């Protein structure tokens, strides 16, 4: 089942306009994982790991509000997981994009106007195999494109009209071993060199093949032969990246990872890839590990002695003497524009001065115009490609628009509340701020207390980052307002030794009291000491806030309520006295907070899998078990229709259920009996993974969608009422008019109902006219306000 993205139940817009704002002057920005970057020296093409391809255009002088422009070029692509980019043989007007797990390349074409790249069209180029594309190169003579990946090396001639799909005929490289290939570089004499990426069963076991293969074109085939390597045992090489000098193709460089994923060796060739010699390498301790993941190299297109390597460290390594020596001017600790985990480096030709280096990684893009002495990160400002973890985002009803969530390698982030005036789109001028770095974790606002609970992996144990304890963070009041300006840095550890949560949720209507405190949240944890019981259940208890209490003025404690004996992956509770617990084995358990007693529910036999989400709704409940949603009707769990779900949320006020797959969002108005398209406005595959609801501060509710690659989206939940009298059945119209004419009825003020007396003839006519006018007005307003929803 796929959503059509036609007019549906919701209309989605990005919940934020920007990436991660790292300083108050808006000079430093971070974004999500960028796997590849190209530039013509002006515009930038960014290939995001799970967020598609972006065209980024600079502003000559960014202001505090206005900055670089960013447009996603791949919203219509069902495959947005970019691994590599390459310019075509005709220059920056052509860009080829490769993917992970797909069976196609995409060709994007541009017009170049005053240096700016203006997007024209994209074309899908089918491949004969599906797999991971590690490298792409193109050649002018012969005019061709070559790819390397986990399915070997393949190539095709490029037709005169590059978007002529029928002109591509893919062939495998000849005389190559059946292996993965992670590097490609164009050599002299119409040749190309490929680097083997050995996949040994055990990282310490030597692979069956490794090293370099040089290919030349012979009678319409690309034929390879093993290259000679001196000074490094090729059987020790794992993932290897390659680059060559555009003006002197006989000059090539390579960087290879070791079996332990540290930097093994730097190698060079001066004869176009026929023979290779080992050169000096950067400091391995400074480079770090993860060479299977962070591994890239570039050579100046015009200066063959200028080489740059990117690894785990947030700063690149420079050599201006052909890899004889290396410098490391900055890391992320000394320059805030940098970020660890680097995936692509590109030196761009500059005939009139120093070449610009473009660096991409888990924190987006940084550039330097002075050989690494200073860096600029403005290209991250419009890049909305953050990877939020599933079940990790939270939205505040106390401060509408205030969001928080855990992300891949960008830590726990928050978005400041909506503070703009009426008529201004609420995502305008909105950016993310960072609470803490590393990999983020679960975040939950406890609105009655003005507290944010979360966890992350910033605790350092023996030099390694590990999951840290649950912490409180307090929104602070901005001077003279009730809206927090930022999440404060004040942190309170809840328990000595820390608690590592496997699940954390707020209580819907807190009422369970222990030691004079109310339980506002519940969490489950893994054992913290040897022999401890798995699935420990904790209650977050706090004093009831005084009427004049400031947010964050909380006396809180964490109390152990019992243990399930199995990891708990989902929690839900209405008042706190009773809880629902879910496990990886597919159990749903009723847990008594006062006694610690656990009772298993009987589930439908056709439903199995890990329980990843639970929600209490009055006397009922919903559960996500595997990829299926179950409904509890007060006596038994029953199956709903549909499948492939990875998240859901029930809107208590309207009775609707919203559910997401990786690609789409749907809504059910009949408790899961049927589903309607609710994906209008979303990209074709945003990698949905979380749904949350919060008050919008205007009497309505917002639905938030967390994604792994396209940040967070927001849609307004409309009242499920058909305001067209013409579409109401005739018998219903007669009853309605009868009530207006004869019965009067009731109206509500707050929570109190008041009887409405029967109207007289004049009032009756006015009510009918008013109803018709309201119907027309509602239709007009829905049309006019649709872009702002």
C-alpha positions, 0 to 999 in steps of 0.5 A: 500500500502506497500513498498517492500524495493527492489531496488527503487528510493532512498537508505536511510542511517542514517543521523547521526552515534550517539545519542546526544553529550552533552559535547566536550570530548564525555563523556556524551551522551543522546538518545531517549526514552528507555522503558526497559533495560536488561543487563548481566553485559556486553552487554545491550538490550534496548527496545525503545518506538518507535524505536525497540530493540537494542543490545549495546556492550561496548568498554573497553576504548572509544576514542574521536571518537570510542565508544560503538557499537549499532545494531538494532535487529528489523529492520524487525519488523512491530511492533517496539513499545517496552514496556517491556523486560524479560530474559527467564528461560535459562538466558541472551541467551533468551529475551522476548519483549512486545509491545504496541498495538500488538498481539505478543511477540518476542523471541530473542536468543543470544550466550554469548561469553566472556560476550558479547551477540551475536545475533542469531535469533528472533521468533514471538510468537502470542498472543490471544489478542492485547493490551499493555504489561506492564510487563513480567516475566518468571519462571524456575519451572514451565517453563513459561512466564507470561504477564500483560497488558490492557487485563489482565494476560496471561501465557504459558508454554515455550517449551524445544526449546524456539523458537518452536512456536507450543509449546506455548499455552496461557491461561488467569489467573483465578479468576482475575477481568476484569482489567488492570494489570501494575505490575508482580513479581515472588514469592516464591513457584512457585507463581506470584503477579500481581498489578491492574492498575485501569482505573476509568472514573474520576481520583478522582473516586475510582475504582471498583478493585485495589491492589494485586492478588497472583497466584499459579499453580493448575492443569495446571491453574494459579489461583489468590486470592486477597492479604491482604494490610495494611497501604494504602487504595488500592482504592487510588492506580493507576499504580503500579510496582512490583519487587522481590529478585531473591535469596529470592523470598518471599521478594517483593516490590511495588511502587504505584501512586496516582490519581494525579499521584504523588508517593502514597506509597511504599509497601513490602511483606515478604511472597511472595506476600500474605500480604503487608505492607506500608513502608516509601516513597521517598520525593514526591515533589522530585519524581514529578508527571506522575506516570501513565508514570514514574513508576518503581522499582527494587530489588537487585537479591542477597541483598533483602534490596537494593531497587531502585525506578525510577519516574519523577525525573532524579535521582533514589531513593535508599534504602539499609534498605528494604525501611525504608529510602531513599537517592537521590544522583543526579538529571539531574541538578547535573549529566549531564548523567541523564535525567528526566522521568524514565521508567526502573531500573535494578540491575544486579548481581555482585558476586565480587563487587557492583551491577551495576544499569541500568536506562532507560528513555526519555533520553536513558540509564545511569548506575552507578557502585557505588550506584548512586554516579557517572553515565556513559552514553556511551551506548547512543552513538550508540543509534539512536532512537530519536523521532522527531516531525512531521513537525519539522525538517529543513535542510540547503542548505547554510551549507550542512548537517546542520540539526535541529529539535524538539524532544520529551523531548530532546528539539531542536537538531542540527546536524553539517554540513558535513565536512568530506573528499571525499569518507567518508560516510557523516553520519560518526562521526556525532552526535546531539547537543542540543540547548535547552531541554524540548520538542522541537518545529518547526525549520526552517533555513532561509538560505539567512540570516544564521538564525534558527527560532524555538520554544520550551517549556522551558518557565516556567510559575507558575512552569510549562513548556509551549510553548515559543516564537519564537526565533532566533538562529544564526549559528556561523562561526568556525575560518577560515571556512565558516561552523558553528561549533555549534548553538550559544546561542545568543537568540533574542525575536521577540515580547514582550510577545512571539508568540506561533506558530501553523505553521512556514515556510520559503518563497521560493524566498523572494520578499515581502517588508515592511518598507524597509525589506524583508519577509523571513518567515511566521508564524501563532499563537494562541491568546496570550491574552484573546479575541485575534483573532485566527490564527494571521498571522505574517511575519518575516522581515529582512534587506537584508544581505550585501555581506560581512555580517556574519551569524547572523548579522540580523536586524529583526522584526516580523509584524502582517499581519492579522488574519484568525479567525481560527487556522492555521496549514499550511503555504506556499508562493513563494514570500511572497506577496501571501500565502496559509493557511490551517486549522484544518477544512480542509480549504485552503485559499489564503492570501494577505500579503499586505491587509490581505484579505483571500479568500477560495479555493473550494476543491474536495468534496471527500477530508476532514480533517486537512491541515497539509502541504502546498507547493507552486511550481511555479504557482501551489501547493500541500496540505496534507488534512487529509491523502490525497495529493491535487494538484493545477494546477493553476486554481483548486485543484484536487485529487492525487492517494494513501492515508495514507500520513502523509508528502510530499515534492515536488522536484522543480528541478526534478518535483518529489513528495515524500510522506511518511506513518508511515511505508514507503516512495514513489515517484511519477514522474507524479505529484501524478498519480502513486507511486513507492517504495522509501523505500530501506534501511529503517526499516520495520516501522520507524514511518516516519513523515517529509520530507525535501530537501536541496542542498548537496553541490556537485551539487545535492540534499538530501532528509531528512526523520524525524521519531518518533523513528529512528532519521533522514535518508538521501537519494540522489535524483538522476536525473530521466534520463534513461542512457541505449540506449538499453531501448530507443524506436527505433524512439527516437534513430533515432531522437537522432542520427539525431540531433547528425548528422545533427542538432547540438543543444544547451549547457548550461553554467550557465544560458546561452544557446549556439548553438552547430553547426552541427558536422563533420563526425569525431566529430559525431563518437566521440560523439556516442562513448562518449555517449556509454562510458558514459552510461557504466561508469554511470552504474559502478559508480551507482553500486560502489557508491550505499553504499555511497548515 
